[in-house]
Amino acid sequence: MKKFAHAKLASANGHGLEMALQDGGTFAVQVLENDLVRVRLRPAGGYLEPRTWAIAPEAGVDAPWTGRARDDLGGFSCPPAELQQADGQGRITLRTTSLSVTLRPDPLALSWHDAQGQPLLLDRETSAYFSSRRTGAVRHYLARERSERYYGLGDKTGPLNLHGRRLRTLGLDALGYDPKSGDPLYKHWPFVLTRAPSGMWSGIYYDTLASCTFDLGCEHDNYHELFRYVEIDDGDLDYYLMVGRTPAEVIARFVKLIGGTHLPPRWSLGYAQTAMGLADAPDAQAQLSTFIQRLAQEDIPCSSFHYGSGYSSKGKRRYVFTWNRDKFPEPKTLNAQFQQAGIKLVANIKPCLLDDHPAYPAMQAAQGFIKDGDTGEPVVEQFWDGVGSHLDFTNPQAIDWWKTQLQAQVLDYGIDVGWNDNNEYAIMDDAAVCNGFGQALPMHRARPLHGLLMTRASFEAQTAHDGTQQVYSVTRGGPPGLQRYAQTWSGDNTTSWETLRWNLRTGLQMSLSGMFNVGHDVGGFAGPIPEPELFVRWVQACSLNPRMAMNSWKAGNVSNVPWMHADVTPHIAAAIRLRYRLMPYLWQLFERAAAEHQPIIRPTFYDFPDDERCYDDCDDFMLGDALLVAPVVDMGQRQRSVYLPAGPSAWIDFHSGESLAAGQTHLRPAGLDVLPLFVRAGSTLPLAEPVNGRYHVDNPVSEKRRFG
């Protein structure tokens, strides 16, 4: 790889500066806001990715379907900065009210400081920027401090602090992944949040669809001091750096940059049930009718049912936008039963047509598939016990077909939402290309884009059908921008105590990355049937996550359902009812997520960044700024040790009303029927009561309970 050196100043003013590179490219630093600066390399031959689908800084204005021009400044105020050129080595400094950035031309490097002059981030002193003629890769090296903390990168596993790990942003169908060390998972999310030794925070978002490798202190080289780096695989180096005094400020700036968070309909906050075993059963329609009756018998509130792909299967093969009439002889009748019971419906949809799908010939004729750039033929990949071709969501004909079929085969059947699944587009063919709206894109620089555009197509079809913006969607894969349309989750997890513990961290990591409407498959998707104690603890832990969906695919078509273990069903029902009791508070948090870019769940250091104890790895999390949740994640545990952060005058036990000292560790009772909850003293929680004995997402606020 060749490092960037001997850069020559081409232009400089209060809005930024541009350097000419030896190979004919340009390197620019541009002030977009006082706390937001963009750095980009434009190669001599032009950008490899001339469009972006992630950047959407204007409130209410989405990125165009065809992409936003990479250098479009719409939505940025571009305030003037102070420009200083007073260095014998050719250094140039830009200074705003929030930060300063100094450029050194040889070898090219940047250093970032906060408004008080404290270091935020420093490019590696010896060499910082590289490109490879052989592979097309580009690298950005930063100096590393041992006390720095790193977060973000989307759906990552293990402890929240990513310091010392090497991770990739490359979406894969990671069924059965290791919950502590597995990587990559489903999302492409090249955003890193950093806490500097000074306590200041910064974030870097690398705006590329190419896969990235982030080394956050795993690699060591004798000829350099401590460093970290990102390697972008044959894509553009174009990053946005944002700063703040707290993680809240940086996360909010990033989420605003990528278009904010969609406020979903209130019913989507309720408990959801989905089970592949039910829809896969030979008598699926009868079993689902019985499921509705059983909910009523057990007095368990349920706001939506998510059809697994079994409704469209024949044998083991899955055919999107079809119904298996042997298993579902009268699907509209069944769907009406759900709606009459007050249960909304969500249907699994997949972006790949198996080679014997009835629509395959027509889509091939319309050039609607990802194709081989050498032959012009559809790329054929392994998919769901067969082979098939992925739809090209950068081809308007494929988008129109998708919307039409979603309307005809899903929405017109009485189903409310499309659940965008298996959309990681793990296409390995180097010759694969997509239409790119008339400007062909190689698939290695477009894989995550299709998950995003598939979700957008579903969202827009549902909006047209519903006639309002009060819709939502679900997606498993995608890049920054997916939060404008959809809820997401940690994917196909496995039943175990270890998964329960580490999935909670993954949900918090997604929240720190700017994905707020998140959750997990409650009880574990794959693997063994959860034994009773584990099942109770999993339901309790996830009952206060933004998404609560019980989903599974077990041997023998057994499903995780609330009554699967009769002896603990009362505890399961109580945890679900707790969610509905807190529904008014939860809805407030969704509104703040949409309006103020605040995570719904977050680690305790988000709200208490000055309390060093909050950075210790633990199983606790905040639900909004008022509730601390301390789930039990160890077998046989009936007492829970919990550290209650310093700052409030006290913490109040939600169940007992007992006042507990802040800044101390407490041992609290945690029987199998208890989810330990603690309220920041002085907080008022809006609570709901059942109407006619039944809980529902729209139960009115019956009490505004003040704690302490």
C-alpha positions in Angstrom: 0.0 0.0 0.0 1.2 3.5 -0.7 0.9 6.2 2.0 -0.4 9.7 1.3 2.6 12.1 1.5 3.8 15.4 0.1 0.3 16.8 -0.2 0.1 20.4 -1.6 -2.4 23.0 -0.6 -4.9 23.6 -3.4 -7.3 25.9 -1.6 -8.2 27.0 2.0 -10.9 29.2 3.5 -13.1 29.3 6.6 -15.3 26.5 5.3 -12.5 24.0 4.7 -9.3 23.1 2.8 -8.3 20.9 -0.1 -5.0 19.3 -0.7 -3.6 18.0 -4.0 -2.1 14.5 -3.8 0.8 13.2 -5.9 -1.4 10.7 -7.8 -3.8 13.4 -9.0 -6.4 12.9 -6.3 -7.6 15.4 -3.7 -8.0 15.2 0.0 -10.4 17.7 1.6 -11.5 18.7 5.1 -14.9 20.5 5.2 -16.8 22.1 8.1 -20.5 21.1 7.9 -21.5 22.2 11.4 -19.6 23.5 14.4 -19.5 19.9 15.8 -19.4 18.0 12.5 -16.5 17.9 10.0 -16.2 15.8 6.8 -13.0 14.3 5.5 -12.9 12.8 2.0 -10.5 11.5 -0.6 -11.5 12.0 -4.2 -9.4 9.7 -6.4 -8.0 11.1 -9.6 -10.5 9.1 -11.6 -13.5 10.2 -9.5 -15.4 8.5 -6.6 -15.9 4.8 -6.7 -19.2 5.4 -4.9 -20.4 8.7 -6.4 -23.8 8.4 -4.5 -24.8 7.9 -0.9 -28.0 6.5 0.5 -27.1 7.0 4.1 -26.8 10.8 4.4 -30.1 12.6 4.9 -29.6 15.6 7.3 -32.7 17.6 6.4 -35.6 16.8 8.7 -38.4 15.0 6.8 -36.4 14.7 3.6 -35.3 11.2 2.6 -32.3 10.4 0.3 -33.4 10.0 -3.3 -34.2 6.5 -4.4 -31.3 6.9 -6.9 -29.0 8.1 -4.2 -27.7 11.5 -3.1 -24.7 13.0 -4.8 -21.7 12.4 -2.6 -20.7 16.1 -2.4 -24.3 17.4 -2.0 -24.3 20.0 0.9 -28.0 20.2 1.3 -29.1 20.2 4.9 -25.8 21.5 6.3 -25.3 25.0 7.6 -21.6 25.1 6.7 -20.6 27.8 9.3 -17.3 29.6 8.8 -14.4 28.5 10.9 -11.2 30.2 11.9 -8.4 29.4 9.6 -4.8 29.4 10.8 -1.7 28.9 8.6 1.2 29.5 11.0 3.6 26.5 10.9 6.9 26.0 9.3 5.9 22.4 8.4 2.9 23.6 6.4 0.4 22.7 9.1 -3.1 24.3 8.7 -5.8 24.5 11.4 -9.5 25.0 11.2 -11.2 26.0 14.4 -14.9 26.0 15.2 -16.7 26.7 18.5 -16.7 22.9 19.3 -13.4 21.6 17.9 -10.2 22.2 15.9 -8.6 20.1 13.3 -5.0 20.5 12.2 -3.6 19.1 8.9 0.0 18.1 8.4 0.9 17.6 4.7 3.8 15.2 4.9 3.0 12.5 5.7 -0.6 13.5 5.5 -2.3 13.4 8.9 -5.0 15.1 11.0 -5.2 15.9 14.7 -8.4 16.8 16.4 -8.9 18.7 19.7 -11.9 19.9 21.6 -12.7 23.5 22.3 -10.4 23.6 25.3 -7.5 22.2 23.3 -7.7 18.6 24.8 -6.9 15.8 22.3 -9.9 14.0 20.8 -8.4 11.9 18.1 -5.0 11.8 16.4 -4.0 10.2 13.2 -1.0 7.9 13.5 2.1 10.0 13.6 4.3 7.9 11.3 1.7 7.4 8.6 -2.1 7.6 8.5 -3.6 7.2 5.0 -2.9 4.5 2.5 -4.3 3.2 -0.7 -3.6 0.0 -2.6 -3.3 -0.1 -6.4 -3.4 -3.9 -6.3 -6.6 -4.4 -4.3 -8.3 -1.0 -4.4 -8.4 -0.9 -0.6 -7.9 2.3 1.5 -6.8 2.5 5.1 -7.1 5.1 7.8 -4.8 4.7 10.8 -5.3 6.5 14.1 -3.2 6.7 17.2 -4.6 4.7 20.1 -4.5 5.3 23.8 -4.9 2.3 26.1 -7.6 4.1 28.1 -9.7 5.0 25.1 -13.1 3.2 24.9 -14.7 2.2 21.6 -18.3 1.4 20.9 -20.6 1.1 17.9 -20.3 -0.8 14.6 -23.9 -2.0 14.8 -24.8 -5.5 15.9 -21.6 -6.6 17.5 -21.2 -9.3 20.2 -19.3 -9.4 23.4 -18.4 -6.7 26.0 -19.5 -3.2 25.0 -16.0 -1.8 25.0 -14.6 -3.0 21.6 -11.0 -2.0 22.4 -8.7 -4.8 21.4 -11.0 -6.4 18.9 -10.9 -6.8 15.1 -14.3 -6.6 13.5 -15.9 -6.5 10.1 -18.9 -4.7 8.7 -20.2 -7.3 6.3 -23.8 -8.7 6.4 -24.1 -12.5 6.6 -26.9 -14.9 7.4 -25.3 -15.8 10.7 -27.7 -18.4 12.1 -26.4 -19.9 15.4 -23.6 -17.3 15.8 -21.5 -17.2 18.9 -23.1 -14.6 21.1 -19.9 -13.4 22.7 -17.3 -13.5 19.9 -19.2 -14.1 16.6 -18.6 -11.6 13.8 -19.8 -10.4 11.4 -23.5 -10.6 11.9 -26.3 -9.0 9.8 -25.6 -5.3 9.5 -23.1 -3.1 7.7 -22.6 -0.2 10.2 -19.2 1.6 9.9 -19.7 4.0 12.8 -17.3 4.1 15.8 -18.0 6.0 19.0 -14.9 6.9 21.1 -14.4 8.1 24.6 -11.1 10.0 24.9 -9.0 9.9 28.1 -10.2 13.4 28.8 -13.8 12.2 28.9 -14.8 13.9 25.7 -16.6 11.9 23.0 -16.4 11.6 19.3 -17.8 9.6 16.5 -16.6 8.7 13.0 -18.9 7.5 10.4 -17.2 6.1 7.2 -19.8 6.6 4.5 -19.1 3.6 2.3 -21.1 0.5 1.2 -17.9 -1.5 0.7 -17.1 -4.0 3.5 -14.8 -2.7 6.2 -12.4 -4.2 8.7 -12.0 -2.3 11.9 -8.9 -3.1 14.0 -9.4 -1.5 17.3 -6.1 -2.5 19.0 -5.7 -6.1 18.0 -2.7 -5.5 15.6 0.7 -4.3 16.8 3.7 -3.2 14.7 7.1 -2.6 16.3 7.8 0.4 14.1 4.7 2.4 15.2 3.3 3.4 18.5 -0.1 2.0 19.5 -2.7 2.4 16.7 -6.0 1.4 15.3 -7.3 1.5 11.8 -10.1 0.8 9.3 -9.5 -0.9 6.0 -12.2 -0.2 3.3 -12.4 -2.9 0.7 -12.3 -1.2 -2.7 -14.5 1.7 -1.7 -14.2 5.4 -1.0 -12.6 7.0 2.1 -15.2 9.6 3.1 -15.8 10.1 6.8 -17.8 12.4 9.1 -16.3 13.2 12.5 -18.6 14.6 15.2 -17.8 15.6 18.8 -19.7 16.1 22.1 -19.3 16.3 25.8 -21.4 13.2 26.3 -22.3 10.1 24.3 -25.8 11.4 24.0 -24.6 14.5 22.0 -22.6 12.4 19.5 -25.2 9.7 19.0 -27.9 12.4 18.4 -25.7 14.2 15.8 -25.0 10.9 14.0 -28.6 9.8 13.9 -29.7 13.3 12.6 -27.0 12.9 9.9 -28.5 9.6 8.7 -32.1 10.8 8.6 -33.4 10.2 12.1 -35.7 7.4 13.5 -39.1 6.6 12.2 -41.9 6.7 14.8 -43.8 3.5 14.4 -47.5 2.9 15.1 -48.2 2.4 18.8 -49.5 -1.2 18.3 -46.0 -2.2 17.2 -44.7 -1.7 20.8 -46.8 -4.6 22.1 -45.7 -8.2 22.7 -45.3 -10.0 19.4 -45.4 -13.8 18.7 -43.8 -15.5 15.8 -42.9 -19.2 15.4 -41.7 -20.9 12.3 -43.1 -24.2 13.7 -46.6 -22.9 13.7 -46.6 -21.7 10.1 -44.6 -24.8 9.0 -47.0 -27.3 10.5 -49.2 -29.3 8.0 -52.3 -28.0 9.8 -50.9 -24.5 10.2 -54.3 -22.7 9.9 -55.9 -24.9 12.5 -52.9 -24.5 14.9 -53.0 -20.7 14.5 -56.7 -20.5 15.2 -56.0 -22.5 18.4 -53.2 -20.1 19.3 -55.6 -17.1 19.3 -57.9 -19.0 21.6 -55.1 -20.0 23.9 -54.0 -16.3 24.3 -57.5 -15.5 25.6 -57.5 -18.5 27.9 -54.2 -17.5 29.5 -55.1 -13.8 29.6 -51.9 -12.9 27.9 -52.0 -9.6 25.9 -50.5 -9.9 22.4 -50.5 -7.1 19.9 -49.1 -8.8 16.7 -48.5 -12.1 15.2 -45.6 -12.5 12.8 -46.0 -15.2 10.1 -42.8 -17.1 9.6 -42.1 -18.0 5.9 -43.9 -21.3 6.3 -47.1 -19.8 4.8 -45.2 -19.6 1.5 -43.3 -22.9 1.7 -43.5 -26.1 -0.2 -41.5 -28.7 1.6 -38.3 -27.0 2.9 -38.3 -24.5 0.0 -39.6 -20.9 0.5 -41.4 -19.1 -2.2 -42.0 -15.4 -1.5 -45.5 -13.9 -2.4 -47.2 -17.3 -2.6 -49.6 -19.1 -0.2 -49.5 -22.8 0.5 -53.2 -23.6 0.2 -52.7 -27.1 1.7 -51.6 -25.6 5.0 -53.7 -22.4 4.7 -56.9 -23.3 2.8 -58.6 -20.0 3.8 -55.9 -17.5 4.7 -58.1 -14.4 4.6 -60.5 -16.0 7.1 -57.7 -16.8 9.5 -56.3 -13.3 9.1 -59.7 -11.8 9.9 -59.7 -13.9 13.1 -56.5 -12.3 14.2 -57.7 -8.8 13.4 -61.0 -9.4 15.3 -58.9 -10.4 18.3 -57.1 -7.1 18.1 -53.9 -8.8 16.8 -52.1 -7.1 13.9 -50.2 -9.3 11.4 -46.7 -9.2 10.0 -45.6 -11.5 7.2 -42.1 -12.8 6.4 -40.9 -11.8 2.9 -37.6 -12.7 1.2 -35.7 -11.1 -1.7 -34.7 -14.2 -3.5 -36.7 -16.2 -6.0 -35.9 -19.9 -6.2 -35.2 -21.1 -9.7 -38.6 -22.8 -9.9 -40.6 -19.8 -8.6 -43.5 -19.1 -10.9 -42.4 -15.5 -11.4 -38.7 -16.4 -12.1 -38.9 -16.3 -15.9 -40.7 -13.0 -16.0 -38.3 -11.4 -13.6 -35.4 -12.7 -15.6 -36.8 -11.3 -18.8 -37.2 -7.9 -17.0 -33.6 -7.9 -16.0 -34.9 -7.9 -12.4 -32.1 -10.0 -10.8 -28.6 -9.3 -9.7 -26.6 -10.4 -12.8 -23.2 -11.7 -13.8 -21.5 -8.7 -15.5 -19.6 -11.1 -17.8 -22.5 -13.1 -19.1 -25.5 -10.9 -18.4 -27.3 -13.9 -16.8 -28.8 -13.9 -13.3 -26.4 -14.8 -10.5 -27.6 -18.1 -9.0 -26.8 -18.6 -5.3 -27.7 -21.2 -2.6 -30.9 -20.2 -0.8 -33.3 -22.1 1.5 -32.7 -25.7 0.4 -32.4 -24.7 -3.2 -30.8 -22.2 -5.5 -32.2 -18.9 -6.7 -31.5 -15.3 -7.7 -31.7 -12.1 -5.7 -33.9 -9.3 -6.8 -32.2 -6.1 -7.9 -33.6 -3.2 -5.8 -31.7 -0.7 -7.9 -33.8 -1.7 -10.9 -37.2 0.3 -11.0 -38.9 -2.7 -12.6 -38.0 -5.0 -9.7 -39.1 -2.3 -7.2 -42.4 -2.0 -8.9 -42.9 -5.7 -9.0 -42.1 -6.0 -5.3 -44.5 -3.3 -4.3 -47.3 -4.8 -6.5 -46.8 -8.3 -5.1 -46.6 -7.1 -1.5 -49.9 -5.4 -2.1 -51.6 -8.3 -3.8 -50.3 -11.3 -1.9 -49.8 -9.8 1.6 -51.6 -6.5 2.3 -54.8 -7.5 0.4 -54.9 -10.6 2.5 -55.4 -8.7 5.7 -51.7 -8.5 6.7 -50.4 -5.2 7.9 -46.6 -5.3 7.6 -43.8 -6.9 5.5 -41.0 -8.4 7.6 -37.9 -8.1 5.4 -35.8 -11.2 6.1 -32.7 -12.9 4.6 -31.7 -9.6 3.0 -28.0 -9.7 3.6 -27.2 -10.3 -0.1 -24.2 -12.5 0.6 -23.3 -12.7 -3.0 -19.7 -13.7 -3.5 -19.4 -13.6 -7.3 -16.8 -11.0 -8.1 -18.5 -10.4 -11.5 -21.9 -9.7 -9.9 -23.4 -6.3 -10.7 -26.7 -4.5 -10.1 -28.5 -2.0 -12.3 -27.7 1.0 -10.0 -30.7 3.0 -11.5 -28.9 3.1 -14.8 -25.4 3.4 -13.5 -24.2 -0.1 -12.8 -22.7 -0.9 -9.4 -20.5 -3.9 -8.6 -22.1 -5.9 -5.9 -19.1 -5.8 -3.6 -19.9 -2.1 -3.2 -23.7 -2.5 -3.1 -24.6 -5.5 -1.0 -26.0 -3.6 2.1 -27.8 -1.2 -0.2 -30.3 -3.9 -1.3 -31.3 -4.6 2.3 -32.0 -0.9 2.7 -33.9 -0.4 -0.5 -35.9 -3.6 -0.1 -37.1 -2.3 3.3 -37.9 1.1 1.8 -39.9 -0.5 -1.0 -41.9 -2.5 1.6 -42.4 0.6 3.8 -43.7 2.7 0.8 -46.1 0.0 -0.3 -47.5 -0.2 3.2 -47.8 3.6 3.4 -49.7 3.7 0.1 -52.0 0.9 1.3 -52.6 2.4 4.7 -52.9 6.0 3.5 -50.8 7.4 6.4 -47.2 7.5 7.7 -48.3 5.4 10.7 -46.7 2.3 9.4 -43.5 0.4 10.2 -41.5 -2.4 8.8 -39.0 -4.9 10.1 -35.6 -5.7 8.6 -32.8 -8.1 9.5 -30.0 -6.6 7.3 -29.0 -3.2 6.0 -26.8 -0.2 6.5 -27.3 3.2 8.2 -30.6 4.6 6.9 -32.6 1.5 7.8 -33.8 3.2 11.0 -35.8 5.6 8.7 -38.2 2.8 7.9 -37.8 -0.2 10.2 -37.3 -2.0 13.4 -34.5 -4.6 13.6 -33.2 -7.3 15.9 -30.1 -9.4 16.7 -31.0 -12.1 14.2 -31.1 -15.9 14.5 -29.7 -16.5 18.0 -29.4 -19.8 19.9 -31.0 -20.8 23.1 -28.5 -20.7 26.0 -27.8 -18.7 29.2 -24.7 -17.3 27.4 -26.8 -16.0 24.6 -29.2 -14.3 27.0 -26.3 -12.4 28.6 -24.5 -11.4 25.5 -27.5 -10.6 23.4 -28.3 -7.9 25.9 -25.0 -6.3 25.1 -25.6 -6.6 21.4 -28.9 -4.7 21.8 -27.1 -1.9 23.7 -24.4 -1.8 21.1 -27.0 -1.3 18.4 -28.5 1.5 20.4 -25.1 3.2 20.8 -24.8 2.9 17.0 -28.0 4.7 16.3 -30.4 1.8 15.9 -33.0 2.4 18.6 -36.0 0.2 17.8 -34.2 -3.1 18.5 -34.7 -6.5 20.2 -34.0 -10.2 20.2 -35.7 -13.5 19.5 -37.0 -14.2 23.0 -36.1 -17.6 24.2 -33.7 -18.2 21.4 -34.4 -18.9 17.7 -32.3 -22.0 17.1 -30.9 -24.7 19.4 -32.6 -26.6 22.2 -36.0 -25.8 23.8 -35.4 -23.3 26.7 -35.8 -24.9 30.0 -38.3 -23.2 32.3 -36.0 -21.0 34.4 -34.1 -19.8 31.4 -37.3 -19.1 29.5 -38.6 -16.9 32.4 -35.4 -14.9 32.7 -35.3 -14.4 28.9 -38.9 -13.1 28.8 -38.2 -10.8 31.8 -35.0 -9.4 30.3 -36.6 -8.7 26.9 -40.0 -7.5 28.3 -38.5 -4.0 28.5 -36.6 -3.9 25.2 -38.0 -1.8 22.4 -38.9 -4.9 20.4 -40.4 -7.9 22.2 -40.9 -10.8 19.8 -41.0 -14.5 20.8 -39.5 -16.3 17.8 -38.1 -19.8 17.4 -37.3 -22.6 15.0 -36.9 -25.8 17.0 -36.7 -29.5 16.1 -40.0 -31.2 15.7 -41.8 -27.9 15.1 -41.9 -27.0 18.8 -42.3 -23.3 19.3 -41.4 -20.9 22.1 -44.9 -19.8 23.3 -45.8 -18.3 26.7 -47.4 -21.5 27.9 -44.7 -24.0 26.8 -43.9 -24.7 30.5 -47.1 -24.7 32.5 -45.4 -24.3 35.9 -43.9 -21.0 34.9 -46.6 -19.6 32.7 -47.8 -17.2 35.4 -44.3 -15.7 35.5 -44.2 -15.3 31.7 -47.6 -13.7 31.7 -46.6 -11.3 34.5 -43.5 -10.2 32.6 -45.6 -9.5 29.5 -48.2 -7.6 31.5 -45.4 -5.5 33.1 -44.6 -4.3 29.5 -48.2 -3.2 29.0 -48.3 -1.5 32.5 -45.3 0.5 31.5 -46.5 1.1 27.9 -47.2 4.9 28.3 -43.6 5.4 29.5 -42.3 3.2 26.7 -44.3 5.2 24.1 -42.8 8.4 25.5 -39.3 7.0 24.9 -40.2 6.1 21.3 -41.4 9.7 20.8 -38.1 11.0 22.1 -36.2 8.6 19.9 -37.9 10.1 16.9 -37.9 13.7 18.0 -34.7 14.0 20.0 -32.5 11.1 18.7 -32.3 9.4 22.1 -31.8 5.6 22.4 -34.6 3.8 24.2 -32.4 1.4 25.9 -28.8 2.3 26.7 -25.9 1.4 29.1 -25.8 3.3 32.4 -22.9 5.4 31.3 -25.1 7.1 28.6 -27.0 8.8 31.4 -24.2 8.9 33.9 -21.0 9.5 31.8 -19.1 11.0 34.8 -19.5 7.9 36.9 -16.5 5.7 36.1 -18.2 2.7 37.7 -20.8 2.8 34.9 -18.1 1.8 32.4 -17.6 -1.6 34.1 -19.1 -4.4 32.0 -22.4 -5.5 33.5 -25.8 -6.8 32.7 -27.7 -3.7 33.6 -29.2 -1.1 31.3 -31.3 2.0 31.4 -34.8 2.2 29.9 -35.0 5.9 29.2 -33.6 8.2 31.8 -35.8 7.0 34.7 -35.6 3.2 34.9 -32.7 1.0 35.5 -33.3 -2.6 34.6 -31.2 -5.4 36.2 -32.2 -8.6 34.5 -31.1 -12.0 36.0 -28.9 -13.9 33.5 -27.4 -16.6 35.7 -29.0 -20.0 36.4 -30.3 -20.5 39.9 -29.8 -16.9 41.0 -32.3 -15.5 43.4 -30.5 -12.4 44.5 -29.1 -9.7 42.3 -26.1 -7.5 43.0 -26.6 -4.2 41.2 -24.6 -0.9 41.2 -26.9 2.1 41.2 -25.1 5.1 39.6 -24.1 8.2 41.4 -26.0 11.4 40.5 -29.6 11.0 41.7 -30.4 11.7 45.3 -31.4 8.0 45.6 -32.9 5.1 43.6 -36.3 3.6 44.4 -37.1 -0.1 44.1 -40.0 -0.2 41.6 -41.6 -3.1 43.3 -41.2 -2.4 47.0 -40.8 1.4 47.0 -37.7 1.2 49.2 -35.2 4.0 48.8 -31.6 2.9 48.0 -28.4 5.0 48.1 -26.9 6.1 44.8 -23.3 5.4 44.0 -23.4 2.1 45.8 -23.8 -1.6 45.1 -26.9 -3.3 46.6 -27.9 -7.0 46.9 -31.6 -7.2 46.0 -34.1 -10.1 46.0 -34.6 -11.6 42.6 -37.0 -14.5 42.9 -38.1 -16.3 39.7 -41.2 -14.0 39.7 -39.1 -10.7 39.9 -37.4 -8.5 37.3 -35.4 -6.1 39.4 -36.2 -2.5 38.5 -35.1 0.8 40.0 -36.4 4.3 39.4 -34.3 7.4 39.6 -35.6 9.4 42.6 -37.7 12.3 41.5 -39.0 10.6 38.4 -42.7 10.3 37.5 -43.7 7.3 35.4 -47.0 7.2 33.5 -48.6 3.8 34.1 -51.5 2.0 32.5 -54.1 -0.3 34.0 -56.1 -3.0 32.2 -59.6 -2.1 30.9 -62.2 -4.8 31.6 -59.4 -6.9 32.9 -57.4 -6.8 29.6 -54.2 -5.1 28.7 -53.7 -3.4 25.4 -51.2 -1.0 23.9 -53.8 1.8 24.0 -54.9 1.4 27.7 -55.2 4.9 29.1 -52.8 6.3 31.7 -54.4 5.4 35.0 -51.6 6.8 37.2 -48.7 9.1 37.1 -46.6 7.6 39.9 -43.9 9.8 41.4 -40.9 8.0 42.9 -39.1 9.6 45.7 
